[in-house]
Amino acid sequence: MRFQEITMSTNLLVKQYGIQVPEEGEFVNPRMLDIVLTPVVAFDLQNNRIGMGGGYFDRTFTFLKHRENWFSPKLIGLAFAKQEVASIPPNPWDIPLFLTVTETQ
């Protein structure tokens, strides 16, 4: 997964799945990000999530597992309240969210 700078003058191209991506711009190291809005299929109140199954976020942010304190980036899940489940047993490679935001929170 790569992150690219977007400015007011950045031209966006429509790519696979209708996702708009910058035509040009500086690539940003994930360690330099402050906040990453993270898609969620399901989440629990222990900040575990189930994603889309590709492992992209877990592989990209694996460096967060090796920190003693939570720094940056903060992974913020975006979900609907009905996506909350009682418990998600995490896998060893799963990176927890900092928090999840829903329409009711």
Residue pairs with C-beta under 8 A, 6 or more apart in sequence:
1 30
1 56
1 57
1 59
1 60
2 27
3 27
3 28
3 29
3 30
3 33
4 21
4 22
4 25
4 26
4 27
4 28
5 22
5 25
5 26
5 27
5 28
6 12
6 22
6 25
7 25
10 22
10 23
10 24
10 25
11 22
11 23
11 24
12 20
12 21
12 22
12 23
13 20
13 21
13 22
13 23
14 20
15 21
30 36
30 60
30 61
30 63
30 73
31 63
31 72
31 73
32 72
33 72
33 73
34 72
34 73
34 74
35 72
35 73
35 74
35 76
36 57
36 61
36 73
36 74
36 75
36 76
37 76
37 78
38 49
38 51
38 57
38 75
38 76
38 77
38 78
38 97
39 51
39 52
39 77
39 78
40 49
40 50
40 51
40 77
40 78
40 79
40 83
40 97
40 100
41 49
41 50
41 51
41 52
41 83
42 49
42 50
42 79
42 83
42 84
42 85
42 88
43 49
43 50
43 77
43 79
43 83
43 84
43 85
43 88
43 97
43 100
44 84
44 85
44 86
44 87
44 88
45 84
46 87
46 88
46 96
47 96
47 97
47 98
47 99
47 100
48 87
48 88
48 89
48 90
48 94
48 96
48 97
49 77
49 88
49 94
49 96
49 97
49 100
50 88
51 57
51 58
55 93
57 75
57 95
58 93
58 94
58 95
59 93
61 73
61 75
61 95
62 93
62 95
64 70
64 75
64 95
65 95
70 98
74 98
74 99
75 95
75 96
75 97
75 98
76 97
76 98
76 99
76 100
76 101
77 97
77 99
77 100
77 101
78 100
78 101
79 100
79 101
79 102
80 102
80 103
81 102
81 103
81 104
81 105
83 102
84 100
84 102
90 96
